[in-house]
Amino acid sequence: MKKIHGMMVLALALMFTGCKGQSKNANISAGMEAVQALDYDSALASFEAAREAGEDERLLYRGEGIAYMGKTMYGEAAEAFEKALSLSNGRVNSMDYDINYYLAVSYYKQGETGKAIDVYNAIIALKNEEKDAYYLRGVLYAEQGNLEQAKADFDKAISLDKSDYDRLIDIYNVLAAEGYRETGQEYLQSAMDGGTKDMTNFEKGRICYYLQDYENARTYLEKARGESGYEAVLFLGKTYETLGDNNYAISVYNSFLEGDGPNAEVLNQLGLCKMETGDYEGALVNFQSAMNIENNGMMQTLKMNEIVAYERIGEYQNAASLMESYLKSYPDDEEAKRESVFLQTR
């Protein structure tokens, strides 16, 4: 859930960054640039400067809400988005939908799933073909164990864009995470049975991977290796890992990195693969190399993997110190809190 909503939030954050002229709303523009750089405190300072300068109030509250979300201050985020919505001129436009999506995520992150569903209901009532709202409402229904309503929403989302195979795989991942793997695989199998001539080799390879048809996944992903960049390399490597050939998976990742240069996701997966082989020091180097890539977009994951690597090496003091810093940045990570208790006993 967190990952799915995070991706949606990032996409929305980029959507309206430059809604107004830069000179008219210079502080807001600076704030949104800071948001994209994940520097939320600087962003909030820019939005406060925008308030003092009399810049666009609606954009200002929207920006503050996004920054508060980045700081995991979801109550403050929801309040900011509610204020932004209250400044509507009464004519529903694209920004109203944008802010409502943020508001729904803020409610969800506070544990107010019912309020989040109400927001998606309102979006759908206004715009009956809003596929993202159907998908996200389906995610919440699945989490609640309401498979029938989740499927109805997922079916609707798919019907609105039958060639969106990324969304199809997202649906599978949600259902699998909630204990409905077979139901998720039915969606994937239906797509394969419906004909694959419009699918890329990468799309076919990923679907086969999640169908646990690893031999065909490997075949398609080998073909996609030169077509779909690092994403095909990631899935090809993971396929070899699943087939038990970690050494070849490592060679797949290394070959890509040598040819294309540093890539945070590939370095992270290479590190995870090395962890499986017991090369914890090599894994640590990979995680830290990925962390040094500017705006890598996955710093939380990398920091946690770095902590685990130090723990496996036996450097518990380093791991504990890093965990303390991690929890200051990501205080809502319950799993990390449990791991922190363990580290304190070492």
ROSEMAR-290149 format. One record per residue (C-alpha): chain; x, y, z; residue number from 1; residue in one letter. Coordinates in Angstrom, 2 decimals, always signed. Example, Ala and Ser with C-alpha at 12.3 -4.5 7.8 and 13.67 -1.06 7.14 Angstrom:
<vozas>
 ch       x       y       z   i aa
  A  +12.30   -4.50   +7.80   1  A
  A  +13.67   -1.06   +7.14   2  S
</vozas>
This chain:
<vozas>
 ch       x       y       z   i aa
  A   +0.00   +0.00   +0.00   1  M
  A   +2.63   +2.52   +1.00   2  K
  A   +4.58   +1.94   -2.18   3  K
  A   +1.54   +2.20   -4.43   4  I
  A   +0.33   +5.41   -2.85   5  H
  A   +3.85   +6.78   -2.87   6  G
  A   +4.09   +6.31   -6.62   7  M
  A   +0.73   +7.98   -7.13   8  M
  A   +1.71  +10.90   -4.92   9  V
  A   +4.98  +11.42   -6.81  10  L
  A   +3.16  +11.42  -10.14  11  A
  A   +0.66  +13.96   -8.87  12  L
  A   +3.38  +16.11   -7.32  13  A
  A   +4.98  +16.53  -10.73  14  L
  A   +1.66  +17.30  -12.40  15  M
  A   +1.07  +20.78  -11.10  16  F
  A   +4.55  +21.98  -10.12  17  T
  A   +4.41  +24.86  -12.56  18  G
  A   +0.73  +25.70  -12.47  19  C
  A   +1.30  +29.46  -12.29  20  K
  A   +3.86  +31.78  -13.76  21  G
  A   +7.21  +31.52  -12.03  22  Q
  A   +7.61  +35.27  -11.46  23  S
  A   +4.14  +35.59   -9.93  24  K
  A   +4.63  +32.65   -7.56  25  N
  A   +8.39  +32.44   -7.25  26  A
  A   +8.40  +31.14   -3.66  27  N
  A   +5.84  +28.46   -4.48  28  I
  A   +7.96  +27.35   -7.45  29  S
  A  +11.01  +27.19   -5.16  30  A
  A   +8.99  +25.20   -2.64  31  G
  A   +7.90  +22.65   -5.22  32  M
  A  +11.48  +22.27   -6.41  33  E
  A  +12.45  +21.53   -2.81  34  A
  A   +9.62  +18.97   -2.59  35  V
  A  +10.98  +17.18   -5.65  36  Q
  A  +14.41  +17.17   -4.00  37  A
  A  +12.76  +15.68   -0.86  38  L
  A  +13.91  +18.72   +1.16  39  D
  A  +10.59  +19.24   +2.93  40  Y
  A  +11.75  +21.71   +5.60  41  D
  A  +13.12  +24.06   +2.93  42  S
  A   +9.87  +23.60   +1.03  43  A
  A   +7.80  +24.65   +4.04  44  L
  A  +10.03  +27.71   +4.52  45  A
  A   +9.43  +28.67   +0.87  46  S
  A   +5.67  +28.27   +1.25  47  F
  A   +5.73  +30.48   +4.36  48  E
  A   +7.64  +33.10   +2.33  49  A
  A   +4.98  +32.73   -0.37  50  A
  A   +2.29  +33.47   +2.22  51  R
  A   +4.08  +36.64   +3.29  52  E
  A   +4.51  +37.66   -0.35  53  A
  A   +0.81  +37.21   -1.08  54  G
  A   +1.29  +34.43   -3.65  55  E
  A   -1.46  +32.08   -4.84  56  D
  A   -3.04  +30.78   -1.62  57  E
  A   -4.50  +27.64   -3.11  58  R
  A   -1.21  +26.50   -4.63  59  L
  A   +0.50  +27.41   -1.37  60  L
  A   -1.73  +25.15   +0.75  61  Y
  A   -1.41  +22.36   -1.79  62  R
  A   +2.38  +22.62   -1.62  63  G
  A   +2.35  +22.67   +2.17  64  E
  A   +0.20  +19.56   +2.21  65  G
  A   +2.65  +17.69   +0.00  66  I
  A   +5.59  +18.79   +2.15  67  A
  A   +3.80  +17.67   +5.32  68  Y
  A   +3.13  +14.31   +3.69  69  M
  A   +6.84  +14.01   +2.99  70  G
  A   +7.46  +14.60   +6.69  71  K
  A   +4.80  +11.96   +7.54  72  T
  A   +2.74  +14.68   +9.27  73  M
  A   -0.52  +13.47   +7.76  74  Y
  A   -2.90  +15.41  +10.02  75  G
  A   -1.26  +18.69   +9.04  76  E
  A   -1.24  +17.54   +5.39  77  A
  A   -4.97  +16.79   +5.42  78  A
  A   -5.69  +20.18   +7.00  79  E
  A   -3.66  +21.95   +4.30  80  A
  A   -5.43  +20.07   +1.49  81  F
  A   -8.84  +20.81   +3.04  82  E
  A   -7.94  +24.53   +3.08  83  K
  A   -6.83  +24.33   -0.55  84  A
  A  -10.15  +22.74   -1.52  85  L
  A  -12.09  +25.38   +0.43  86  S
  A  -10.55  +28.02   -1.85  87  L
  A  -12.16  +26.51   -4.97  88  S
  A  -14.18  +28.91   -7.11  89  N
  A  -16.96  +26.33   -7.32  90  G
  A  -16.07  +25.08  -10.78  91  R
  A  -14.44  +21.64  -10.49  92  V
  A  -11.18  +21.48  -12.43  93  N
  A   -8.13  +19.25  -12.69  94  S
  A   -6.54  +20.75   -9.58  95  M
  A   -9.57  +19.81   -7.49  96  D
  A   -9.08  +16.17   -8.47  97  Y
  A   -5.36  +16.43   -7.84  98  D
  A   -5.83  +17.82   -4.32  99  I
  A   -8.52  +15.27   -3.51 100  N
  A   -6.16  +12.42   -4.40 101  Y
  A   -3.63  +13.82   -1.96 102  Y
  A   -6.31  +14.29   +0.69 103  L
  A   -7.43  +10.67   +0.35 104  A
  A   -3.85   +9.42   +0.86 105  V
  A   -3.46  +11.69   +3.90 106  S
  A   -6.63  +10.28   +5.44 107  Y
  A   -5.51   +6.73   +4.71 108  Y
  A   -2.08   +7.30   +6.26 109  K
  A   -3.82   +8.47   +9.46 110  Q
  A   -5.81   +5.24   +9.55 111  G
  A   -9.00   +6.95   +8.38 112  E
  A   -9.71   +4.54   +5.54 113  T
  A  -13.43   +5.32   +5.53 114  G
  A  -12.74   +9.01   +4.90 115  K
  A  -10.32   +8.09   +2.10 116  A
  A  -12.97   +5.91   +0.45 117  I
  A  -15.45   +8.79   +0.76 118  D
  A  -13.04  +11.01   -1.16 119  V
  A  -12.71   +8.44   -3.96 120  Y
  A  -16.51   +8.08   -3.98 121  N
  A  -16.81  +11.84   -4.47 122  A
  A  -14.25  +11.85   -7.29 123  I
  A  -16.07   +9.02   -9.09 124  I
  A  -19.44  +10.72   -8.60 125  A
  A  -18.08  +13.78  -10.40 126  L
  A  -16.06  +11.92  -13.02 127  K
  A  -17.34   +8.41  -13.71 128  N
  A  -14.36   +7.36  -15.81 129  E
  A  -11.61   +8.36  -13.37 130  E
  A   -9.65   +5.10  -13.50 131  K
  A   -7.16   +6.06  -10.78 132  D
  A   -9.96   +6.58   -8.27 133  A
  A  -11.44   +3.15   -9.04 134  Y
  A   -8.03   +1.54   -8.68 135  Y
  A   -7.15   +3.28   -5.40 136  L
  A  -10.58   +2.61   -3.90 137  R
  A  -10.14   -1.03   -4.91 138  G
  A   -6.80   -1.08   -3.08 139  V
  A   -8.52   +0.05   +0.12 140  L
  A  -11.33   -2.45   -0.25 141  Y
  A   -8.77   -5.24   -0.76 142  A
  A   -6.96   -4.16   +2.39 143  E
  A  -10.23   -4.29   +4.30 144  Q
  A  -10.79   -7.87   +3.07 145  G
  A  -13.69   -6.83   +0.86 146  N
  A  -12.62   -8.82   -2.20 147  L
  A  -15.93   -8.49   -4.06 148  E
  A  -15.91   -4.69   -4.04 149  Q
  A  -12.17   -4.61   -4.71 150  A
  A  -12.63   -6.77   -7.80 151  K
  A  -15.52   -4.61   -9.03 152  A
  A  -13.30   -1.53   -8.83 153  D
  A  -10.30   -3.26  -10.39 154  F
  A  -12.49   -4.60  -13.21 155  D
  A  -13.74   -1.07  -13.88 156  K
  A  -10.23   +0.39  -13.85 157  A
  A   -9.04   -2.26  -16.31 158  I
  A  -12.05   -1.74  -18.59 159  S
  A  -11.16   +1.95  -18.86 160  L
  A   -7.67   +1.16  -20.18 161  D
  A   -7.24   -2.46  -21.24 162  K
  A   -3.68   -1.97  -22.46 163  S
  A   -2.39   -0.55  -19.16 164  D
  A   -0.33   -3.59  -18.18 165  Y
  A   +1.50   -1.65  -15.46 166  D
  A   -1.83   -1.12  -13.71 167  R
  A   -2.71   -4.79  -14.20 168  L
  A   +0.51   -5.81  -12.46 169  I
  A   -0.15   -3.28   -9.69 170  D
  A   -3.52   -4.96   -9.13 171  I
  A   -1.85   -8.36   -8.95 172  Y
  A   +0.67   -7.06   -6.40 173  N
  A   -2.06   -5.54   -4.22 174  V
  A   -4.13   -8.72   -4.24 175  L
  A   -1.08  -10.91   -3.58 176  A
  A   -0.05   -8.72   -0.64 177  A
  A   -3.52   -9.08   +0.89 178  E
  A   -3.58  -12.87   +0.55 179  G
  A   -5.43  -13.11   -2.78 180  Y
  A   -2.52  -14.19   -4.99 181  R
  A   -4.59  -16.63   -7.05 182  E
  A   -7.21  -13.97   -7.77 183  T
  A   -4.43  -11.62   -8.86 184  G
  A   -2.96  -14.27  -11.13 185  Q
  A   -6.37  -14.74  -12.75 186  E
  A   -6.15  -11.13  -13.96 187  Y
  A   -2.70  -11.77  -15.42 188  L
  A   -3.66  -15.05  -17.03 189  Q
  A   -6.74  -13.44  -18.57 190  S
  A   -4.50  -10.79  -20.16 191  A
  A   -2.18  -13.46  -21.60 192  M
  A   -5.12  -15.55  -22.83 193  D
  A   -6.59  -12.48  -24.51 194  G
  A   -3.62  -12.28  -26.87 195  G
  A   -0.15  -10.84  -26.50 196  T
  A   +0.47   -9.28  -29.92 197  K
  A   +0.08   -5.75  -28.47 198  D
  A   +2.38   -6.48  -25.52 199  M
  A   +6.09   -5.74  -25.49 200  T
  A   +8.53   -8.48  -24.57 201  N
  A   +9.02   -6.70  -21.26 202  F
  A   +5.31   -6.74  -20.47 203  E
  A   +5.03  -10.43  -21.39 204  K
  A   +8.13  -11.21  -19.34 205  G
  A   +6.86   -9.43  -16.25 206  R
  A   +3.45  -11.09  -16.45 207  I
  A   +5.07  -14.52  -16.83 208  C
  A   +7.30  -13.71  -13.84 209  Y
  A   +4.28  -13.02  -11.63 210  Y
  A   +2.51  -16.10  -13.02 211  L
  A   +5.59  -18.01  -11.77 212  Q
  A   +6.25  -19.16  -15.34 213  D
  A   +9.95  -18.40  -14.97 214  Y
  A  +11.21  -20.19  -18.08 215  E
  A   +9.02  -18.08  -20.38 216  N
  A   +9.75  -15.00  -18.27 217  A
  A  +13.47  -15.52  -18.86 218  R
  A  +12.95  -15.93  -22.60 219  T
  A  +10.90  -12.75  -22.96 220  Y
  A  +13.10  -10.70  -20.63 221  L
  A  +16.30  -11.72  -22.43 222  E
  A  +14.69  -10.29  -25.58 223  K
  A  +13.63   -7.17  -23.69 224  A
  A  +17.07   -6.62  -22.20 225  R
  A  +18.16   -4.24  -24.95 226  G
  A  +14.69   -2.70  -25.42 227  E
  A  +13.44   -1.72  -21.98 228  S
  A  +16.50   -0.55  -20.09 229  G
  A  +17.12   -1.13  -16.42 230  Y
  A  +13.59   -2.36  -15.66 231  E
  A  +13.98   -5.37  -17.93 232  A
  A  +17.40   -6.02  -16.39 233  V
  A  +15.87   -5.96  -12.89 234  L
  A  +13.21   -8.52  -13.76 235  F
  A  +15.64  -10.69  -15.72 236  L
  A  +18.02  -10.73  -12.78 237  G
  A  +15.21  -11.51  -10.32 238  K
  A  +14.07  -14.34  -12.57 239  T
  A  +17.53  -15.91  -12.41 240  Y
  A  +17.55  -15.37   -8.65 241  E
  A  +14.23  -17.21   -8.36 242  T
  A  +15.62  -20.03  -10.52 243  L
  A  +18.50  -20.31   -8.03 244  G
  A  +21.23  -18.89  -10.26 245  D
  A  +22.36  -15.92   -8.15 246  N
  A  +25.76  -15.80   -9.79 247  N
  A  +24.27  -15.28  -13.24 248  Y
  A  +21.84  -12.71  -11.80 249  A
  A  +24.83  -10.80  -10.39 250  I
  A  +26.49  -10.89  -13.81 251  S
  A  +23.29   -9.50  -15.39 252  V
  A  +23.26   -6.56  -12.96 253  Y
  A  +27.00   -5.92  -13.27 254  N
  A  +26.88   -6.06  -17.06 255  S
  A  +24.17   -3.39  -17.10 256  F
  A  +26.03   -1.15  -14.63 257  L
  A  +29.27   -1.43  -16.62 258  E
  A  +27.51   -0.45  -19.84 259  G
  A  +25.02   +2.15  -18.61 260  D
  A  +26.57   +3.55  -15.45 261  G
  A  +25.20   +3.83  -11.90 262  P
  A  +21.52   +3.09  -11.36 263  N
  A  +20.05   +3.09   -7.85 264  A
  A  +17.47   +0.35   -8.42 265  E
  A  +19.92   -2.00  -10.11 266  V
  A  +22.56   -1.37   -7.43 267  L
  A  +19.98   -2.04   -4.74 268  N
  A  +18.89   -5.33   -6.32 269  Q
  A  +22.53   -6.31   -6.84 270  L
  A  +23.07   -5.68   -3.13 271  G
  A  +20.06   -7.79   -2.18 272  L
  A  +21.30  -10.60   -4.42 273  C
  A  +24.75  -10.46   -2.81 274  K
  A  +23.10  -10.64   +0.61 275  M
  A  +21.54  -13.94   -0.47 276  E
  A  +25.00  -15.27   -1.35 277  T
  A  +26.44  -14.14   +2.00 278  G
  A  +28.53  -11.30   +0.53 279  D
  A  +27.33   -8.72   +3.05 280  Y
  A  +30.28   -6.36   +2.63 281  E
  A  +29.81   -6.32   -1.14 282  G
  A  +26.10   -5.66   -0.62 283  A
  A  +26.89   -2.76   +1.69 284  L
  A  +29.11   -1.18   -0.97 285  V
  A  +26.26   -1.46   -3.50 286  N
  A  +23.67   +0.10   -1.18 287  F
  A  +25.98   +2.97   -0.31 288  Q
  A  +26.87   +3.54   -3.97 289  S
  A  +23.17   +3.81   -4.75 290  A
  A  +22.69   +6.27   -1.88 291  M
  A  +25.34   +8.52   -3.43 292  N
  A  +23.26   +8.91   -6.59 293  I
  A  +21.56  +12.29   -6.41 294  E
  A  +17.74  +12.24   -6.29 295  N
  A  +17.73   +8.43   -6.39 296  N
  A  +14.08   +8.31   -5.27 297  G
  A  +14.54   +5.30   -2.99 298  M
  A  +16.59   +6.58   -0.08 299  M
  A  +14.33   +5.03   +2.58 300  Q
  A  +14.74   +1.56   +1.11 301  T
  A  +18.48   +2.00   +0.70 302  L
  A  +18.97   +3.23   +4.25 303  K
  A  +17.10   +0.25   +5.65 304  M
  A  +19.09   -2.17   +3.49 305  N
  A  +22.31   -0.51   +4.66 306  E
  A  +21.25   -1.12   +8.27 307  I
  A  +20.49   -4.78   +7.56 308  V
  A  +23.87   -5.22   +5.85 309  A
  A  +25.73   -3.78   +8.86 310  Y
  A  +23.69   -6.09  +11.08 311  E
  A  +24.61   -9.16   +8.99 312  R
  A  +28.28   -8.16   +9.08 313  I
  A  +27.99   -8.01  +12.87 314  G
  A  +28.55   -4.26  +13.21 315  E
  A  +25.59   -3.80  +15.54 316  Y
  A  +26.71   -0.42  +16.89 317  Q
  A  +26.80   +1.04  +13.39 318  N
  A  +23.44   -0.54  +12.62 319  A
  A  +21.87   +0.82  +15.82 320  A
  A  +23.23   +4.34  +15.19 321  S
  A  +21.90   +4.35  +11.63 322  L
  A  +18.55   +2.99  +12.81 323  M
  A  +18.20   +5.88  +15.27 324  E
  A  +18.77   +8.34  +12.41 325  S
  A  +16.44   +6.36  +10.12 326  Y
  A  +13.54   +6.50  +12.59 327  L
  A  +13.91  +10.28  +12.90 328  K
  A  +13.37  +10.53   +9.14 329  S
  A  +10.73   +7.78   +8.85 330  Y
  A   +8.91   +7.63  +12.20 331  P
  A   +5.91   +5.71  +10.86 332  D
  A   +7.91   +2.58   +9.91 333  D
  A   +6.59   +0.06  +12.44 334  E
  A   +8.81   -2.76  +11.21 335  E
  A  +11.89   -0.58  +11.71 336  A
  A  +10.77   +0.20  +15.27 337  K
  A  +10.67   -3.53  +16.04 338  R
  A  +14.10   -4.01  +14.46 339  E
  A  +15.41   -1.12  +16.56 340  S
  A  +14.35   -2.90  +19.76 341  V
  A  +16.26   -5.99  +18.59 342  F
  A  +19.41   -3.97  +17.84 343  L
  A  +19.35   -2.40  +21.29 344  Q
  A  +19.69   -5.87  +22.82 345  T
  A  +22.82   -6.75  +20.85 346  R
</vozas>
